[in-house]
Amino acid sequence: MNAAQVPGLLRRLAAMSYDLILVFGLLLVGVALVVLPYSAFSGQPFPRSGWMHHLFQLYLLSMLSGFYLYFWTHGGQTLGMRAWRLRLVREDGQPLTWADGSRRLFWACLTLAPLGLLPMVWDAQGRGLYDRLSRTKMVLLSATDTTPLAHRTQTAGAAAPPPTKRSCHRAGPDR
C-alpha cells in the first residue's frame, strides 16, 4: 500500500463522526420501536433492571453490530466512510467476510475505537491497533473511483473501463 492510499487520522475520525450521527438515529428508532409500545400497552415505564432490560440491551447491541457488519461486508463502506472516500478491506485487498467484520468489531470495541487509531500516527503503514489485530486496512479512494468493491474484485484480471464523466443534465431533444 503506498502512502497516497493511506487515509489520515482526521479523515478517519470525520467518517466516524458521520457514522455516530447515523448510529444515534438508528438506536433512537430501535428504542422507540420497543419502549413506546411497551409503555402504551402496559401503562408502565420500561423496566430499568431485570431480564427484560438485559434483553433490551442485547437488542440494541445487535442493531449497532448489524449496522457496521452489514456495511463492512457489503461494499466495505459505511455511509460516513463513503462520504470521506474510505473503504475497508482485508490485508490482501479482498472484501471483508462476516468473520472478518466480527473480528474487527470485537477489536474496535476492546480498544475503544477512536483510541485504537492513535498508533496509526507512528505506524509505517498508517494502521490503527484494531486494523492490525483484525488484519484489515482502510484505504483512501480516488475522487473518481466509484466502482463497487465486489465488481472490482471479480474483474481483477480484466482491464477496467475508463471512468465516465457524469452530468446531472441530459443532452438531446428527448429531455
Secondary structure, DSSP 8 states (H G I E B T S, - for coil): --GGG---HHHHHHHHHHHHHHHHHHHHHHHHHHHHHHHHHHSS---SSSHHHHHHHHHHHHHHHHHHHHHHHTTS--HHHHHTTEEEEETTS----HHHHHHHHHHHHHTTHHHHTGGGGT-TT---HHHHHHTEEEEE--TT----HHHHHHTSSS---------SS--STT-
